[in-house]
Amino acid sequence: MRILIAPTAYKGSLSPAEVAQAIQAGALKAIPDAITELAPIADGGDGSLSVLKENLGGELMEVEADDALGVKRKTHWLKAGDRAIIELAAICGLGVLGEIRDALSASTFGLGQVMKEALNSNPKEMLLLLGGSASTDGGSGALAALGVRFLGKHDIPFHRGGAFLPFLETVDLSELDKRIHSVAIELAVDVDNPLLGSNGATYIYAPQKGASRNDLLDLERGLTTFADVLESASGRELRNRAGTGAAGGTSFGLAIALGAKIVSGAERIIQLIDLPRKIAETDLVITGEGKIDRQSFMGKAIGRVASLCDQLHKPCWIVCGAVERTDNYQENCKIVRAAEGYATAGDIELTIAKLFE
């Protein structure tokens, strides 16, 4: 039996590679002569850089940059040929902050710092992995680090974070780092939400970043003002496009100001690691993530794997720690809980071994 093992991260506990190794251990315990292939996946959020490094090779470049709250930290970006790959979550994401949450002050400034460092290597392409953010600043921090000037009413100087945006009045794109125009930039997003509204960046994702009810009103007002000012300055309108709400609206700001292309993170990574071919050549696909919910099959990596298995008529097992709802998953999928909420590597290994009994 050939088994393809293609899980994503169990957020906050296990990386995609660690989940894959646990699944492999369970499968080989039950079927020692099985042929297993590990193909950890991601959708642009936490762990995406390591997944691409494992599949594409390349060199991890160390750099110092600000986290979401301005603390200098060591981080990395991936130089893969003429492509620079940068993961927001590893620079200024929620995971970097631990338990700290400051929805109004959190910023993407560090992302822009790493982009500037990557530009020194003269890449032809830049892939930005946008997911797992701690901020709701529309990417204003990243743009400021790249030279864009933001001014508030009465010439209030720019302050990092979404709290500044309601006071934004003008934006000056003339000092944007000119090197950015010679690079083809893709924004790999992990969600398809628009920038604004009840299904937008603020109301869907800011609560998990520490935003109170009053904070939500301020952040939504700020993103609205940000969109008004930036769309006016650029002559482009993007706020209603799917995916512009990713990473606290970072995809919107970078798409508008840099002319970057928004793409599905799951689709792009799956393409880069040649997953469709691997699925076609296997007998069984085992995937998994920490929690199955309504978003799992709406542009996320797990949903894409399940869809590919359905198209290629391959059975698919999804091993998870928790299940919120499963009313929209493909019929060829078998969803299995490895634990009651929090699943360890041992739980996953034992669950897989029992499934083959």
MIVO-337831 format. One line per 5 residues: number of its first residue (from 0); their letters; for each residue x, y, z of C-alpha. Coordinates in steps of 0.02 Angstrom, whole numbers, plus 50000, padded with zeros to 5 digits. Example, Ala and Ser with C-alpha at 12.3 -4.5 7.8 and 13.67 -1.06 7.14 Angstrom:
// residues 2
0 = AS = 50615:49775:50390 ~ 50684:49947:50357
// end
This chain:
// residues 357
0 = MRILI = 50000:50000:50000 ~ 50061:50174:49955 ~ 50010:50307:50080 ~ 50032:50494:50052 ~ 50039:50591:50215
5 = APTAY = 49995:50774:50188 ~ 49938:50862:50348 ~ 49944:51043:50398 ~ 49989:51111:50570 ~ 49896:51079:50732
10 = KGSLS = 49905:51263:50773 ~ 49993:51301:50936 ~ 50053:51123:50964 ~ 50124:51029:50814 ~ 50204:51084:50651
15 = PAEVA = 50151:51007:50485 ~ 50309:50901:50485 ~ 50279:50840:50663 ~ 50100:50790:50622 ~ 50161:50700:50466
20 = QAIQA = 50292:50603:50565 ~ 50162:50550:50694 ~ 50044:50489:50558 ~ 50186:50394:50474 ~ 50234:50310:50638
25 = GALKA = 50055:50252:50664 ~ 50037:50188:50486 ~ 50200:50090:50491 ~ 50157:50017:50661 ~ 50000:49942:50583
30 = IPDAI = 50071:49903:50410 ~ 50261:49887:50421 ~ 50283:49859:50234 ~ 50178:50010:50181 ~ 50264:50136:50067
35 = TELAP = 50240:50307:50146 ~ 50279:50478:50074 ~ 50279:50634:50181 ~ 50211:50792:50100 ~ 50169:50917:50239
40 = IADGG = 50062:51060:50176 ~ 50013:51236:50227 ~ 49901:51376:50167 ~ 50007:51532:50194 ~ 49995:51536:50384
45 = DGSLS = 50107:51467:50521 ~ 50230:51336:50460 ~ 50216:51378:50276 ~ 50398:51430:50259 ~ 50463:51266:50332
50 = VLKEN = 50348:51167:50217 ~ 50418:51256:50064 ~ 50597:51241:50126 ~ 50574:51053:50145 ~ 50503:51037:49969
55 = LGGEL = 50600:51169:49871 ~ 50766:51173:49961 ~ 50850:51343:49956 ~ 50938:51439:50093 ~ 50862:51511:50251
60 = MEVEA = 50925:51689:50272 ~ 50933:51755:50450 ~ 50878:51933:50481 ~ 50827:52041:50628 ~ 50656:52122:50621
65 = DDALG = 50520:52193:50734 ~ 50383:52079:50796 ~ 50204:52143:50796 ~ 50235:52249:50951 ~ 50404:52318:50899
70 = VKRKT = 50521:52198:50989 ~ 50677:52154:50888 ~ 50688:51967:50854 ~ 50789:51849:50744 ~ 50688:51776:50602
75 = HWLKA = 50716:51702:50428 ~ 50662:51714:50248 ~ 50693:51583:50113 ~ 50801:51614:49961 ~ 50749:51484:49832
80 = GDRAI = 50835:51523:49668 ~ 50773:51690:49604 ~ 50624:51684:49724 ~ 50617:51762:49897 ~ 50488:51679:50010
85 = IELAA = 50434:51771:50168 ~ 50313:51712:50301 ~ 50221:51848:50397 ~ 50175:51731:50540 ~ 50359:51697:50579
90 = ICGLG = 50397:51883:50589 ~ 50249:51973:50664 ~ 50118:51839:50691 ~ 50018:51788:50843 ~ 50128:51637:50874
95 = VLGEI = 50282:51747:50898 ~ 50197:51845:51038 ~ 50148:51696:51143 ~ 50001:51745:51254 ~ 50019:51933:51228
100 = RDALS = 49880:52019:51130 ~ 49869:52203:51082 ~ 49748:52221:50938 ~ 49762:52410:50922 ~ 49952:52425:50927
105 = ASTFG = 50004:52269:50833 ~ 50087:52307:50667 ~ 50159:52228:50510 ~ 50313:52342:50511 ~ 50429:52192:50531
110 = LGQVM = 50362:52113:50371 ~ 50417:52268:50275 ~ 50588:52261:50357 ~ 50615:52082:50299 ~ 50553:52127:50124
115 = KEALN = 50685:52265:50115 ~ 50820:52141:50167 ~ 50762:52016:50037 ~ 50769:52150:49902 ~ 50957:52160:49931
120 = SNPKE = 50973:51989:49849 ~ 50891:52054:49689 ~ 50752:51924:49676 ~ 50645:51914:49521 ~ 50496:51849:49619
125 = MLLLL = 50435:51872:49797 ~ 50307:51758:49878 ~ 50231:51829:50036 ~ 50143:51703:50147 ~ 50004:51801:50232
130 = GGSAS = 49919:51714:50377 ~ 49925:51702:50566 ~ 49944:51890:50590 ~ 49931:51980:50757 ~ 49878:52145:50681
135 = TDGGS = 49735:52232:50591 ~ 49832:52374:50512 ~ 49795:52343:50328 ~ 49980:52317:50294 ~ 50015:52499:50335
140 = GALAA = 50162:52449:50445 ~ 50245:52348:50307 ~ 50218:52489:50183 ~ 50292:52616:50304 ~ 50448:52508:50321
145 = LGVRF = 50461:52509:50131 ~ 50456:52699:50125 ~ 50272:52743:50108 ~ 50228:52897:50211 ~ 50064:52907:50306
150 = LGKHD = 50001:53068:50388 ~ 49852:53092:50500 ~ 49736:53239:50519 ~ 49826:53398:50573 ~ 49988:53313:50514
155 = IPFHR = 49983:53185:50654 ~ 50136:53075:50618 ~ 50116:52891:50580 ~ 50103:52771:50727 ~ 50108:52584:50703
160 = GGAFL = 49950:52483:50722 ~ 49767:52491:50678 ~ 49733:52623:50811 ~ 49811:52756:50699 ~ 49709:52720:50544
165 = PFLET = 49548:52813:50591 ~ 49652:52972:50593 ~ 49736:52942:50426 ~ 49715:53082:50300 ~ 49849:53068:50168
170 = VDLSE = 49971:52940:50098 ~ 50128:52977:49997 ~ 50187:52834:49886 ~ 50329:52932:49806 ~ 50463:52869:49927
175 = LDKRI = 50418:52684:49910 ~ 50576:52579:49886 ~ 50597:52583:49696 ~ 50672:52408:49691 ~ 50500:52337:49728
180 = HSVAI = 50441:52380:49552 ~ 50563:52257:49472 ~ 50496:52109:49572 ~ 50341:52004:49534 ~ 50253:51992:49702
185 = ELAVD = 50123:51862:49749 ~ 50020:51870:49908 ~ 49978:51694:49964 ~ 49825:51716:50075 ~ 49750:51586:50192
190 = VDNPL = 49570:51653:50187 ~ 49454:51727:50056 ~ 49371:51861:50163 ~ 49353:52039:50095 ~ 49431:52186:50185
195 = LGSNG = 49275:52260:50266 ~ 49105:52213:50333 ~ 49033:52076:50442 ~ 49139:51945:50351 ~ 49293:52054:50340
200 = ATYIY = 49463:52065:50424 ~ 49403:52152:50582 ~ 49245:52063:50636 ~ 49300:51887:50590 ~ 49481:51888:50648
205 = APQKG = 49519:52035:50764 ~ 49434:51957:50917 ~ 49565:51818:50920 ~ 49697:51955:50916 ~ 49633:52029:51078
210 = ASRND = 49508:52156:51012 ~ 49364:52207:51125 ~ 49193:52258:51057 ~ 49245:52441:51059 ~ 49411:52397:50978
215 = LLDLE = 49317:52314:50835 ~ 49225:52475:50798 ~ 49388:52573:50796 ~ 49479:52446:50689 ~ 49338:52435:50561
220 = RGLTT = 49329:52624:50552 ~ 49517:52629:50530 ~ 49520:52502:50388 ~ 49378:52596:50302 ~ 49476:52759:50310
225 = FADVL = 49633:52668:50255 ~ 49542:52597:50104 ~ 49470:52767:50059 ~ 49639:52854:50066 ~ 49742:52718:49982
230 = ESASG = 49618:52685:49842 ~ 49608:52871:49808 ~ 49798:52888:49803 ~ 49823:52737:49690 ~ 49670:52753:49579
235 = RELRN = 49625:52571:49610 ~ 49480:52491:49704 ~ 49507:52322:49785 ~ 49419:52323:49953 ~ 49282:52202:49899
240 = RAGTG = 49397:52075:49818 ~ 49406:51903:49899 ~ 49563:51883:50002 ~ 49593:52067:50038 ~ 49545:52037:50220
245 = AAGGT = 49688:51914:50246 ~ 49816:51951:50383 ~ 49718:52096:50453 ~ 49699:52175:50281 ~ 49885:52163:50240
250 = SFGLA = 49844:52085:50072 ~ 49736:52237:50030 ~ 49871:52364:50070 ~ 50009:52272:49977 ~ 49900:52234:49827
255 = IALGA = 49849:52417:49811 ~ 50018:52499:49844 ~ 50135:52371:49765 ~ 50026:52301:49626 ~ 50047:52129:49704
260 = KIVSG = 49940:51982:49650 ~ 49827:51897:49777 ~ 49826:51707:49762 ~ 49761:51563:49867 ~ 49899:51510:49986
265 = AERII = 49838:51331:49986 ~ 49830:51324:49796 ~ 50001:51404:49773 ~ 50090:51292:49898 ~ 50003:51136:49833
270 = QLIDL = 50062:51183:49659 ~ 50240:51216:49715 ~ 50255:51047:49802 ~ 50174:50954:49656 ~ 50038:50879:49766
275 = PRKIA = 49912:50832:49629 ~ 50040:50713:49550 ~ 50081:50637:49719 ~ 49897:50606:49755 ~ 49871:50526:49585
280 = ETDLV = 50012:50403:49619 ~ 49955:50344:49792 ~ 49823:50226:49861 ~ 49772:50325:50016 ~ 49793:50504:50073
285 = ITGEG = 49801:50545:50258 ~ 49790:50729:50303 ~ 49743:50824:50459 ~ 49734:50986:50556 ~ 49701:51035:50735
290 = KIDRQ = 49519:51086:50714 ~ 49392:51052:50577 ~ 49269:51196:50561 ~ 49170:51289:50430 ~ 49328:51370:50359
295 = SFMGK = 49420:51205:50332 ~ 49333:51175:50166 ~ 49326:51358:50111 ~ 49497:51389:50035 ~ 49602:51309:50171
300 = AIGRV = 49734:51178:50133 ~ 49636:51033:50206 ~ 49487:51071:50097 ~ 49595:51080:49943 ~ 49675:50911:49981
305 = ASLCD = 49502:50834:50005 ~ 49443:50910:49842 ~ 49592:50842:49746 ~ 49563:50669:49820 ~ 49382:50677:49765
310 = QLHKP = 49431:50728:49588 ~ 49562:50590:49577 ~ 49450:50458:49661 ~ 49568:50429:49806 ~ 49511:50392:49985
315 = CWIVC = 49556:50529:50109 ~ 49570:50519:50299 ~ 49571:50680:50399 ~ 49640:50664:50575 ~ 49602:50809:50691
320 = GAVER = 49596:50860:50873 ~ 49425:50942:50869 ~ 49274:50950:50754 ~ 49161:51103:50753 ~ 49059:51061:50599
325 = TDNYQ = 49074:50944:50450 ~ 48922:50985:50344 ~ 49019:51038:50190 ~ 49158:50910:50170 ~ 49184:50792:50024
330 = ENCKI = 49098:50623:50039 ~ 49258:50528:50003 ~ 49331:50593:50167 ~ 49337:50503:50332 ~ 49355:50623:50479
335 = VRAAE = 49432:50550:50636 ~ 49464:50635:50803 ~ 49631:50592:50881 ~ 49585:50665:51051 ~ 49456:50770:51142
340 = GYATA = 49513:50941:51085 ~ 49702:50940:51107 ~ 49795:50803:51014 ~ 49976:50756:51046 ~ 50091:50665:50925
345 = GDIEL = 50061:50507:51028 ~ 49872:50526:51010 ~ 49890:50542:50822 ~ 50005:50392:50807 ~ 49889:50282:50910
350 = TIAKL = 49734:50339:50814 ~ 49812:50300:50645 ~ 49871:50129:50701 ~ 49694:50085:50760 ~ 49617:50144:50597
355 = FE = 49709:50007:50504 ~ 49654:49868:50622
// end
